[in-house]
Amino acid sequence: MRTPDEDLLQHELAVMEGILESKEQYRKIVKAAIAQWVRDLQAGHIQMQTVADLERLIELDIRLQRDSM
């Protein structure tokens, strides 16, 4: 039989696993958005004044990576 502390630890581990899996999925979305942004820029669909969107995507990707360490 497990103690309440062991149950709590098991629950916290499950929650952390879920968070890490979500972050991994978010990084895939962010990386795809960055790749699409670059393709649109190369195709001339994006003007350089919209670089703030790319900066936000890159900052989000870095934050997600940092949080995973």
C-alpha positions in Angstrom: 0.0 0.0 0.0 1.3 3.4 -0.9 1.5 6.3 1.5 -0.2 9.6 0.8 3.2 11.2 0.0 3.8 8.5 -2.6 0.4 9.1 -4.1 1.1 12.8 -4.2 4.5 12.3 -5.8 3.0 9.9 -8.4 0.3 12.5 -9.2 2.9 15.3 -9.6 5.0 13.1 -11.9 2.0 12.5 -14.1 1.2 16.2 -14.2 4.8 17.0 -15.2 4.7 14.4 -17.9 1.6 15.9 -19.3 3.1 19.4 -19.3 6.3 18.2 -21.0 4.3 16.4 -23.7 2.2 19.6 -24.3 5.3 21.7 -24.6 6.7 19.3 -27.1 3.6 19.6 -29.2 3.7 23.4 -28.9 7.3 23.5 -30.1 6.2 21.5 -33.2 3.5 24.1 -33.9 5.9 27.0 -33.4 8.6 25.4 -35.6 6.0 24.9 -38.3 4.8 28.5 -38.0 8.4 29.7 -38.3 9.0 27.6 -41.4 5.8 28.9 -43.0 6.7 32.5 -42.1 10.1 32.0 -43.8 8.4 30.5 -46.9 6.0 33.4 -47.1 8.8 35.9 -46.8 10.8 34.2 -49.5 7.7 34.2 -51.8 7.2 37.9 -51.2 3.9 37.6 -49.3 5.4 39.2 -46.2 7.0 42.6 -46.0 9.9 43.2 -43.6 7.8 45.4 -41.3 6.0 42.3 -40.0 9.2 40.8 -38.5 7.6 41.3 -35.0 5.5 38.2 -35.7 8.6 36.1 -36.4 10.4 37.6 -33.3 7.4 36.5 -31.1 7.5 33.0 -32.6 11.2 32.7 -32.0 10.9 34.0 -28.4 8.1 31.5 -27.7 10.3 28.7 -29.1 13.2 29.7 -26.9 11.0 30.0 -23.9 9.6 26.5 -24.5 13.1 25.1 -24.9 14.4 26.8 -21.8 11.4 25.5 -19.7 12.2 22.0 -20.9 15.7 22.0 -19.3 
